[in-house]
Amino acid sequence: TRERMSEAHRQRGTRPPAAGVPWTVDEEALLGTMKDSDVAERTGRTLPAVRDRRYALGVAVFGK
């Protein structure tokens, strides 16, 4: 059932609600330009969400 639902979303080009709000290009551009906590505050996302996204995109930690 889960696989069929995922395939249906892919075919329609939609995202399931649990996937959360998609990151914008402007939000992703902030990653690595300041501390993760500052990015979280500016974007309204959680700190773990910012860290996970930065890691997924391969962006280095600010200041390292």
C-alpha positions in Angstrom: 0.0 0.0 0.0 2.8 2.4 0.9 4.6 1.7 -2.3 1.5 2.3 -4.4 0.8 5.6 -2.6 4.4 6.8 -3.2 4.2 5.8 -6.9 0.9 7.8 -7.2 2.5 10.9 -5.7 5.5 10.6 -8.1 3.2 10.2 -11.1 1.2 13.3 -10.1 4.2 15.3 -9.1 2.9 16.0 -5.6 4.4 15.6 -2.2 2.8 13.7 0.7 1.9 15.9 3.7 4.4 14.3 5.9 7.2 15.5 3.6 6.7 19.0 5.0 7.1 22.3 3.3 9.6 22.2 0.4 12.8 24.2 0.7 13.0 27.3 -1.5 16.1 28.3 -3.5 16.5 31.3 -1.2 16.4 29.2 1.9 18.9 26.7 0.5 21.2 29.7 -0.5 21.5 30.6 3.2 23.0 27.2 4.2 26.7 27.5 4.9 26.7 31.3 4.9 25.8 31.6 8.6 25.4 29.4 11.7 22.7 26.8 11.4 20.9 28.3 14.4 20.7 31.6 12.5 19.4 30.0 9.4 16.8 28.2 11.4 15.7 31.5 13.0 15.5 33.3 9.6 13.6 30.5 7.8 11.4 29.4 10.6 12.6 25.8 10.4 14.0 23.7 13.2 17.7 23.4 13.8 17.7 19.6 13.0 15.9 20.4 9.7 18.5 22.9 8.8 21.4 20.5 9.7 19.8 17.7 7.8 19.2 19.8 4.6 22.8 21.2 4.7 24.2 17.7 5.1 21.9 16.3 2.3 23.2 19.0 -0.1 26.8 18.6 0.9 27.2 22.2 2.2 30.0 22.7 4.6 29.5 24.0 8.1 29.8 27.8 8.4 33.2 28.8 9.7 35.0 25.6 9.0 
